[in-house]
Amino acid sequence: MDDSTTWAGNLDLLGGRLCLDFANTVDWHASDHPREWLTSYSDLVAWSRHAGILTEAQAQDLNHAATRQPEEAASVLERAISLREALYRIFSAIASKREVNVEDIAIVNTILNKALVHLQVVSLGNSFTLGWNGEGELDRMLWPVVWSAAELLTSGDLNRVRECAGDGCGWLFLDTSKNRTRKWCSMEDCGNRAKARRHYRKTQGHRLGNSQRTHLGT
């Protein structure tokens, strides 16, 4: 995606799970120059609308409520980023088979405890689903995210979590390929960059070899 038109409301959703997409709201997460996409509460709302957590009406209501409660909105953004960073560290550790920090699990559990208070069974006529009450809560978008993380952490899919092999990328995804060999967040992005680098090194190697042979021939 063209960086000049990228914002929180149109980020690629390549993670395969909501919690991984949320962790991917930073570009170049594993580099020394990460790019933050959640720079305001309205960005958080925009991403949540884009990810399908909020309806358009809910997003508008939350943005209006945030203008009346700016301090609370700022606090929610701070908690959101804290959760996001904890999720990144947790799933990055799992992807690389490192030990998960218990403090990061504690951050998840703190937000999960509040989320569970708002979890409810919703009737859909002849079937049922899980939903969330608490329409006016400014942090309501965090509840489905942390619920998604809890589901993934306790599921058989946990060993499919991967971190993009692109240098410094840091995006996380669920590898659903048959042979579990997916390496890149996107072939069109990091995959192509890796191909270009390999081609460049190969080309430079050929040039160096030809130059040395020419020099020796003279």
Disulfide bonds with the S-S distance in Angstrom:
none
